[in-house]
Amino acid sequence: MAWHLSVQVDRDSAVPLTAQLQNAIKSRVEDRVLHPGARLPSSRQLAQDLGLSRSVVVEAYEQLIAEGYLDAVRGSGTHVTRKLPEQTAASPLLDARPASGPRWDLRVGIANLSSFPRQEWLNSYTKVLQNVSREGMDYPPVAGIAELRNELAGYLGRVRSVRAEPAQVMITAGFAQGLALLSDSLQRLGLRELAIEDPGHSGQRRFILDTGITPLPVPVDEEGLDVAALARTGARAVLVTPAHQFPTGVMLSPERRRQLLAWARERDGWIIEDDYDGEFWFDHGVRPTALQEGDPERVVYAGTTSKVLVPGLRLGWLAIPPKLYPLMERVRSRQDQGSDTLTQLAFAEMMRSGLLDRHLRRVRSRYRSRRDALAAAVRESLPDARICGCAAGLHSYALLPPGTDEAAVVHGALRRSVLVRGGQQFRFRGPPGPPALLLGYGSLPLTGINDAMAAIGEAYEEARQD
Ligand SMILES: Cc1ncc(COP(=O)(O)O)c(C=O)c1O
C-alpha cells in the first residue's frame, strides 16, 4: 500500500501496472473515496511509495486527466476533478427523479412531504429526549424497543385488525428493509422464488432479484391476484398488496382472500402483505381489514410510515408469524444493530398521546378532498377514461379506451410539464395490458389537480388525433 495514497498494485498480475494504477484511482474517485478536489501525491512520491518507475505513474495520471477524472493544475499538482457528475446509489425501489422538476408530479410514491406534523413530532421527540434513561440510549433490541412494539401491536389491532402480540412485531427501516430481511429469511428456508403481482411495483421486482430470489409475476384482475395462476407457479411465497393493489388499486375480493389463505395452508407457504397505504381508506362502508387477520401463522404483515408520515423517517414494521420470528431476528442481527432508538421512542409517543390519530384524521380528510377533486377533474378533462382504485390510497388508476397510445399520452403530458406514469411500466409479462395512467395525488395541491388533468386531457386528445 502506498504511503501517500491508499492504492496498491500487484506485480504478479497479468494486468499492466499502468492499467492497475489507473483503475485503482478511477474506482476510488467514482466511489467518492477520493473526493472532488482532493490533491494526489506527485508522480515522484507515488512512484517511490509503490516501488514503480515514475513513467508508470505519469502515464496513469495522464490517462486519467484525458478521461476527465483528474485535473493537472500548473504549480499546484494533480487533483481529482470537481466536475464529475453527481453519483447517487439509486435504489431500485425509487422511481427515477427527473433532472429538472416538472410543474406537476403525479408519480405514485411521492408523499405529501409538507404535511409532516413537525410540531407534534418535535413535541414528542423533546419529551422522549427529556425522559429517556441513560440505559435507554444503549444499543436497542434489534427487533425494536418494547415501547414501540407494544404501541404498534395495539394500534395495528385497532386500526387494521392485525392479530399480533408485541413479541411478533419487528421494527425496520421501512418496508425496504423488511423485504430484504424476508428475502434473506425465505432463502434460508430453502425458497428460491417469490411470487409477485403483475402489474406490480417494478422497483420491488428489481429489488427482489437483487437479493438473490426469483420474482414470479402472477396476473392481477378486477378481483385482485389470480390465485389459481399463483398455484400454477409452484412458488411457496407471495408478496401481495390486498387492500389497495399496487398499481391498479383493486381490492382483493373476499373470495380471493379465502382462496389465497387456503393456498398458503395447502402449500405450506407464506404470504407477505404489503399494507403500504392501508391507513387511507376514504369511503364509508366495507373497509378491508388486514389479510393477516385470516391467518397470523402464515401471513407476514408489513406497514410503514412512508405514507402516514414521510419516507425520510425510514420507519416500518412487520408482524411476523411466531414460527418465522426467531429466524428473522437472527437474520436481522447480522444485518445491523437495530433501528434508531429516539425515532422509535418519538413515534411510540405520538401513538400513545393520540397525536398520530389526530394527524391521520387531518391528512385523511385532506387526501379525500384531493381524491374527489381528481375524480371530478378526470370526468371533466378525460371523460373517456374509467377511473378505478380510488376508494383508498394516494393514487387512482385511470383506464384509457382500448387502442389509446399510452406512451404518446405520457409524452404529451410531459411536454406540458406534467409527469405521469403509464400502466405498461408496471407490467412484467404477457401481452401489453389495457392502456392506463397512474394518477398519484398525494403531493398535488388542489389547484394543481385541475391544471394537471387539463394538460393530460390535451395530451390524450392530441394522441387520439395522431
Ligand atoms: C407498493 C409499495 N410498498 C411499500 C412502499 C413503502 O416502502 P418503504 O417503507 O420502504 O418506504 C411503497 C412506497 O411508499 C410502495 O409503493
The ligand as an SDF file (V2000), in Angstrom:
LIG
                    3D

 16 16  0  0  0  0  0  0  0  0999 V2000
  -46.0950   -0.7680   -3.1060 C   0  0  0  0  0  0  0  0  0  0  0  0
  -45.2850   -0.0890   -2.0410 C   0  0  0  0  0  0  0  0  0  0  0  0
  -44.9060   -0.7870   -0.9730 N   0  0  0  0  0  0  0  0  0  0  0  0
  -44.1900   -0.2160    0.0290 C   0  0  0  0  0  0  0  0  0  0  0  0
  -43.8190    1.1040   -0.0170 C   0  0  0  0  0  0  0  0  0  0  0  0
  -43.0790    1.7110    1.1500 C   0  0  0  0  0  0  0  0  0  0  0  0
  -41.7450    1.3570    1.1960 O   0  0  0  0  0  0  0  0  0  0  0  0
  -40.8380    1.9640    2.3400 P   0  0  0  0  0  0  0  0  0  0  0  0
  -41.4950    1.6790    3.6290 O   0  0  0  0  0  0  0  0  0  0  0  0
  -39.5160    1.2520    2.2100 O   0  0  0  0  0  0  0  0  0  0  0  0
  -40.6980    3.4320    2.0990 O   0  0  0  0  0  0  0  0  0  0  0  0
  -44.1750    1.8790   -1.1240 C   0  0  0  0  0  0  0  0  0  0  0  0
  -43.7870    3.3010   -1.2320 C   0  0  0  0  0  0  0  0  0  0  0  0
  -44.1730    4.1180   -0.4390 O   0  0  0  0  0  0  0  0  0  0  0  0
  -44.9360    1.2610   -2.1660 C   0  0  0  0  0  0  0  0  0  0  0  0
  -45.3090    1.9640   -3.2470 O   0  0  0  0  0  0  0  0  0  0  0  0
  1  2  1  0
  2  3  1  0
  2 15  2  0
  3  4  2  0
  4  5  1  0
  5  6  1  0
  5 12  2  0
  6  7  1  0
  7  8  1  0
  8  9  2  0
  8 10  1  0
  8 11  1  0
 12 13  1  0
 12 15  1  0
 13 14  2  0
 15 16  1  0
M  END
$$$$
